[in-house]
Amino acid sequence: MKPQTESQIQKDCVRWFRQVYPAIEPLFFAVPNGGARNAWTAKIMKDEGVRAGVADLLLLLPRSGYAFLCIEMKKPGGMQSESQQVFQRLVERVKGKYVLCHSLEEFVKEIRGYIG
């Protein structure tokens, strides 16, 4: 069986979240930061505020002393880039929680632990 891509894993996670937490689903969203695009589109997105390193998914729900949750998705074995590590430190500095997930199972564990 072919390993899942980061995109496939993220889609599964979003689908699961929408099914399990419909009442707070509007507070959970993706940041269209990654992916291939041409130079013109990249310039427009940068001018509109896209920033390198921002986490893939955000949950704007304060819990357990955290202001919000940022989730960086990676395929199995995937590692953060330097800009993602910098963003993680910034999030943690302002009392946000930042997690790295490589699978639906990791995502479910993190979400359940965060929401309670």
N, CA, C and O of each residue as an XYZ file, in Angstrom:
464
protein
N       0.832     -1.181      0.000
C       0.000      0.000      0.000
C       0.882      1.251      0.000
O       1.829      1.360      0.779
N       0.560      2.163     -0.864
C       1.320      3.403     -1.004
C       1.078      4.325      0.213
O      -0.066      4.512      0.627
N       2.156      4.900      0.783
C       1.972      5.787      1.936
C       1.132      7.018      1.560
O       1.193      7.508      0.433
N       0.364      7.495      2.515
C      -0.450      8.679      2.286
C       0.420      9.923      2.165
O       1.480     10.026      2.784
N      -0.052     10.865      1.355
C       0.617     12.155      1.263
C       0.170     13.023      2.443
O      -0.806     12.706      3.122
N       0.883     14.102      2.674
C       0.490     15.052      3.711
C      -0.920     15.578      3.438
O      -1.723     15.716      4.360
N      -1.213     15.867      2.189
C      -2.538     16.375      1.815
C      -3.633     15.365      2.145
O      -4.678     15.741      2.676
N      -3.408     14.088      1.837
C      -4.409     13.059      2.132
C      -4.647     12.933      3.637
O      -5.786     12.801      4.085
N      -3.571     12.973      4.405
C      -3.693     12.877      5.862
C      -4.479     14.083      6.392
O      -5.370     13.930      7.228
N      -4.148     15.265      5.907
C      -4.832     16.473      6.369
C      -6.327     16.415      6.022
O      -7.165     16.785      6.845
N      -6.662     15.960      4.825
C      -8.079     15.835      4.434
C      -8.815     14.892      5.381
O      -9.939     15.179      5.793
N      -8.188     13.770      5.726
C      -8.804     12.822      6.657
C      -9.027     13.473      8.026
O     -10.065     13.269      8.655
N      -8.056     14.248      8.475
C      -8.152     14.920      9.777
C      -9.282     15.951      9.778
O     -10.061     16.020     10.728
N      -9.367     16.735      8.734
C     -10.414     17.752      8.631
C     -11.788     17.084      8.580
O     -12.718     17.528      9.253
N     -11.916     16.040      7.801
C     -13.187     15.309      7.699
C     -13.602     14.773      9.076
O     -14.758     14.909      9.479
N     -12.655     14.167      9.789
C     -12.937     13.637     11.121
C     -13.387     14.755     12.058
O     -14.389     14.608     12.758
N     -12.659     15.868     12.078
C     -12.996     16.976     12.976
C     -14.405     17.491     12.692
O     -15.182     17.724     13.618
N     -14.730     17.667     11.433
C     -16.060     18.178     11.055
C     -17.171     17.245     11.516
O     -18.246     17.703     11.904
N     -16.922     15.956     11.478
C     -17.937     14.988     11.908
C     -18.089     14.941     13.420
O     -19.200     14.808     13.932
N     -16.977     15.049     14.134
C     -16.991     14.869     15.582
C     -17.317     16.167     16.328
O     -17.948     16.124     17.384
N     -16.902     17.308     15.798
C     -17.080     18.590     16.486
C     -17.799     19.621     15.611
O     -17.255     20.699     15.372
N     -19.000     19.316     15.132
C     -19.681     20.264     14.234
C     -19.973     21.625     14.875
O     -19.994     22.635     14.172
N     -20.193     21.673     16.167
C     -20.535     22.939     16.829
C     -19.384     23.940     16.823
O     -19.612     25.150     16.808
N     -18.153     23.440     16.836
C     -16.995     24.356     16.843
C     -16.223     24.322     15.529
O     -15.171     24.950     15.404
N     -16.742     23.596     14.561
C     -16.064     23.453     13.271
C     -15.752     24.794     12.605
O     -14.713     24.899     11.953
N     -16.607     25.839     12.735
C     -16.241     27.122     12.116
C     -14.960     27.754     12.686
O     -14.364     28.626     12.053
N     -14.542     27.316     13.876
C     -13.319     27.843     14.493
C     -12.072     27.056     14.089
O     -10.966     27.360     14.538
N     -12.255     26.052     13.245
C     -11.175     25.171     12.805
C     -11.012     25.318     11.293
O     -11.958     25.095     10.538
N      -9.820     25.690     10.859
C      -9.628     25.943      9.431
C      -8.185     25.749      9.014
O      -7.269     25.719      9.837
N      -8.012     25.616      7.702
C      -6.692     25.438      7.100
C      -6.131     26.781      6.669
O      -6.867     27.714      6.346
N      -4.817     26.851      6.673
C      -4.099     28.013      6.160
C      -3.466     27.585      4.839
O      -2.593     26.717      4.835
N      -3.888     28.172      3.718
C      -3.370     27.736      2.410
C      -1.958     28.257      2.155
O      -1.741     29.133      1.318
N      -1.017     27.703      2.890
C       0.350     28.201      2.857
C       1.270     27.381      1.967
O       2.242     27.905      1.424
N       0.967     26.098      1.817
C       1.876     25.226      1.079
C       1.388     24.961     -0.328
O       0.460     25.602     -0.820
N       2.030     24.010     -0.957
C       1.616     23.605     -2.298
C       2.347     24.355     -3.389
O       2.924     25.420     -3.173
N       2.303     23.765     -4.560
C       2.975     24.365     -5.720
C       2.087     25.452     -6.321
O       0.869     25.299     -6.417
N       2.717     26.542     -6.720
C       1.989     27.622     -7.402
C       2.975     28.399     -8.254
O       4.183     28.360     -8.022
N       2.453     29.098     -9.230
C       3.342     29.869    -10.088
C       3.788     31.152     -9.372
O       3.233     31.515     -8.335
N       4.778     31.824     -9.927
C       5.371     33.006     -9.295
C       4.346     34.122     -9.105
O       4.360     34.805     -8.081
N       3.461     34.313    -10.078
C       2.462     35.392     -9.989
C       1.504     35.142     -8.821
O       1.225     36.047     -8.034
N       1.010     33.921     -8.717
C       0.099     33.573     -7.619
C       0.817     33.685     -6.282
O       0.245     34.177     -5.310
N       2.058     33.235     -6.226
C       2.835     33.328     -4.985
C       3.005     34.780     -4.562
O       2.902     35.089     -3.375
N       3.263     35.676     -5.508
C       3.415     37.099     -5.185
C       2.106     37.678     -4.648
O       2.100     38.405     -3.655
N       1.013     37.353     -5.309
C      -0.293     37.846     -4.845
C      -0.560     37.354     -3.422
O      -0.972     38.131     -2.561
N      -0.330     36.084     -3.181
C      -0.587     35.519     -1.853
C       0.313     36.159     -0.799
O      -0.137     36.442      0.311
N       1.575     36.385     -1.138
C       2.481     37.035     -0.196
C       2.011     38.458      0.098
O       2.028     38.890      1.250
N       1.594     39.183     -0.930
C       1.074     40.542     -0.747
C      -0.183     40.550      0.109
O      -0.452     41.520      0.817
N      -0.959     39.459      0.043
C      -2.188     39.346      0.838
C      -1.935     38.875      2.261
O      -2.863     38.819      3.069
N      -0.687     38.535      2.579
C      -0.356     38.199      3.956
C       0.093     36.786      4.234
O       0.321     36.444      5.394
N       0.232     35.945      3.221
C       0.730     34.591      3.450
C       2.148     34.687      4.001
O       2.962     35.484      3.534
N       2.425     33.858      5.003
C       3.742     33.850      5.641
C       4.309     32.437      5.659
O       3.593     31.476      5.938
N       5.558     32.322      5.369
C       6.242     31.029      5.424
C       6.242     30.512      6.859
O       6.436     31.269      7.810
N       6.023     29.212      6.994
C       6.149     28.566      8.295
C       4.873     28.461      9.105
O       4.842     27.737     10.100
N       3.812     29.165      8.707
C       2.567     29.123      9.470
C       2.008     27.699      9.436
O       2.082     27.022      8.410
N       1.452     27.255     10.554
C       0.921     25.897     10.670
C      -0.208     25.651      9.663
O      -0.856     26.588      9.196
N      -0.425     24.395      9.345
C      -1.425     24.012      8.350
C      -2.857     24.209      8.819
O      -3.719     24.606      8.036
N      -3.114     23.934     10.085
C      -4.465     23.996     10.629
C      -4.483     24.803     11.915
O      -3.556     24.723     12.722
N      -5.542     25.579     12.104
C      -5.697     26.379     13.309
C      -7.050     26.096     13.947
O      -8.054     25.931     13.254
N      -7.064     26.043     15.273
C      -8.304     25.937     16.035
C      -8.322     27.113     17.001
O      -7.536     27.170     17.947
N      -9.230     28.046     16.751
C      -9.323     29.259     17.562
C     -10.267     29.018     18.736
O     -11.368     29.566     18.801
N      -9.806     28.188     19.649
C     -10.591     27.805     20.822
C      -9.659     27.758     22.028
O      -8.783     26.896     22.093
N      -9.833     28.670     22.982
C      -8.975     28.636     24.165
C      -9.294     27.417     25.039
O     -10.461     27.100     25.268
N      -8.264     26.745     25.518
C      -8.418     25.575     26.377
C      -7.183     25.408     27.255
O      -6.056     25.626     26.808
N      -7.407     25.020     28.506
C      -6.337     24.615     29.434
C      -5.168     25.588     29.471
O      -4.011     25.168     29.480
N      -5.457     26.874     29.493
C      -4.398     27.873     29.564
C      -3.795     28.259     28.231
O      -2.932     29.134     28.181
N      -4.219     27.640     27.165
C      -3.752     27.992     25.821
C      -4.774     28.895     25.143
O      -5.977     28.753     25.362
N      -4.300     29.813     24.329
C      -5.186     30.745     23.620
C      -5.789     30.112     22.364
O      -6.898     30.467     21.965
N      -5.065     29.177     21.740
C      -5.472     28.568     20.479
C      -4.559     27.379     20.211
O      -3.575     27.168     20.921
N      -4.891     26.606     19.182
C      -4.104     25.432     18.803
C      -3.672     25.540     17.348
O      -4.490     25.815     16.469
N      -2.397     25.326     17.100
C      -1.843     25.246     15.743
C      -1.390     23.811     15.500
O      -0.740     23.198     16.347
N      -1.745     23.287     14.328
C      -1.390     21.911     13.984
C      -0.609     21.916     12.674
O      -1.103     22.371     11.642
N       0.587     21.415     12.732
C       1.408     21.246     11.528
C       1.312     19.790     11.100
O       1.659     18.886     11.860
N       0.844     19.572      9.889
C       0.699     18.224      9.352
C       1.959     17.841      8.567
O       2.535     18.659      7.848
N       2.362     16.603      8.720
C       3.493     16.055      7.972
C       3.180     14.617      7.587
O       2.473     13.914      8.308
N       3.702     14.188      6.462
C       3.590     12.767      6.130
C       4.508     12.004      7.085
O       5.399     12.611      7.680
N       4.320     10.703      7.247
C       5.184      9.937      8.142
C       6.662     10.174      7.828
O       7.091     10.076      6.679
N       7.415     10.484      8.856
C       8.834     10.769      8.709
C       9.145     12.209      8.341
O      10.312     12.601      8.320
N       8.115     13.011      8.048
C       8.320     14.408      7.660
C       8.806     15.259      8.824
O       8.458     15.014      9.979
N       9.604     16.249      8.506
C      10.197     17.135      9.518
C       9.789     18.579      9.248
O       9.478     18.946      8.115
N       9.794     19.390     10.299
C       9.514     20.816     10.156
C      10.649     21.520      9.429
O      11.815     21.142      9.541
N      10.280     22.545      8.685
C      11.282     23.431      8.096
C      11.749     24.413      9.171
O      11.155     24.508     10.245
N      12.806     25.129      8.867
C      13.299     26.134      9.813
C      12.234     27.194     10.079
O      12.052     27.608     11.223
N      11.524     27.643      9.030
C      10.498     28.673      9.230
C       9.336     28.133     10.072
O       8.712     28.899     10.806
N       9.038     26.857      9.984
C       7.995     26.260     10.817
C       8.433     26.183     12.278
O       7.620     26.370     13.183
N       9.692     25.912     12.501
C      10.221     25.885     13.871
C      10.176     27.278     14.486
O       9.850     27.432     15.663
N      10.502     28.286     13.693
C      10.439     29.674     14.170
C       8.997     30.025     14.527
O       8.741     30.620     15.573
N       8.046     29.654     13.650
C       6.634     29.925     13.919
C       6.185     29.209     15.190
O       5.455     29.789     15.994
N       6.604     27.968     15.385
C       6.247     27.233     16.600
C       6.700     27.992     17.851
O       5.936     28.124     18.807
N       7.920     28.483     17.846
C       8.425     29.221     19.009
C       7.604     30.490     19.261
O       7.337     30.838     20.411
N       7.209     31.171     18.200
C       6.379     32.377     18.344
C       5.010     32.033     18.934
O       4.523     32.721     19.831
N       4.404     30.977     18.430
C       3.101     30.529     18.944
C       3.198     30.221     20.434
O       2.360     30.657     21.223
N       4.205     29.482     20.805
C       4.376     29.093     22.209
C       4.662     30.299     23.092
O       4.262     30.321     24.256
N       5.341     31.290     22.562
C       5.641     32.509     23.310
C       4.369     33.293     23.658
O       4.306     33.948     24.698
N       3.358     33.225     22.783
C       2.113     33.970     23.022
C       1.020     33.060     23.599
O      -0.169     33.359     23.491
N       1.437     31.949     24.211
C       0.543     31.033     24.920
C      -0.388     30.235     24.026
O      -1.473     29.836     24.451
N       0.030     30.002     22.790
C      -0.682     29.070     21.930
C      -0.054     27.696     22.071
O       1.091     27.566     22.505
N      -0.804     26.684     21.706
C      -0.256     25.321     21.689
C       0.030     24.962     20.242
O      -0.759     25.278     19.352
N       1.149     24.307     20.005
C       1.580     23.917     18.669
C       1.887     22.428     18.707
O       2.634     21.967     19.569
N       1.314     21.678     17.778
C       1.586     20.243     17.710
C       1.921     19.848     16.275
O       1.509     20.497     15.314
N       2.666     18.785     16.167
C       3.068     18.207     14.888
C       2.387     16.844     14.778
O       2.531     16.010     15.672
N       1.644     16.607     13.688
C       0.927     15.343     13.505
C       1.329     14.701     12.183
O       1.418     15.365     11.150
N       1.572     13.387     12.239
C       1.975     12.613     11.062
C       0.903     11.636     10.603
O       1.104     10.905      9.633
N      -0.230     11.616     11.289
C      -1.283     10.658     10.953
C      -2.609     11.125     11.538
O      -2.650     12.016     12.387
N      -3.681     10.514     11.074
C      -5.001     10.776     11.643
C      -5.018     10.386     13.118
O      -5.602     11.093     13.939
N      -4.392      9.286     13.453
C      -4.381      8.825     14.839
C      -3.700      9.840     15.763
O      -4.201     10.109     16.854
N      -2.570     10.403     15.342
C      -1.891     11.429     16.138
C      -2.776     12.666     16.271
O      -2.871     13.256     17.347
N      -3.421     13.053     15.177
C      -4.305     14.213     15.167
C      -5.457     14.025     16.162
O      -5.736     14.914     16.966
N      -6.115     12.878     16.105
C      -7.243     12.596     17.003
C      -6.784     12.680     18.451
O      -7.461     13.280     19.286
N      -5.648     12.085     18.749
C      -5.116     12.118     20.125
C      -4.867     13.560     20.573
O      -5.233     13.931     21.688
N      -4.258     14.363     19.725
C      -3.964     15.756     20.079
C      -5.239     16.573     20.257
O      -5.357     17.342     21.211
N      -6.192     16.410     19.345
C      -7.450     17.172     19.430
C      -8.223     16.788     20.684
O      -8.681     17.664     21.418
N      -8.371     15.512     20.936
C      -9.102     15.059     22.136
C      -8.408     15.537     23.404
O      -9.068     15.926     24.368
N      -7.080     15.508     23.407
C      -6.335     15.998     24.569
C      -6.506     17.493     24.764
O      -6.555     17.967     25.899
N      -6.595     18.233     23.688
C      -6.726     19.690     23.766
C      -8.144     20.094     24.159
O      -8.326     20.918     25.055
N      -9.138     19.527     23.506
C     -10.526     19.920     23.748
C     -11.055     19.330     25.051
O     -11.847     19.959     25.753
N     -10.610     18.122     25.365
C     -11.032     17.487     26.607
C     -12.302     16.676     26.465
O     -12.771     16.087     27.438
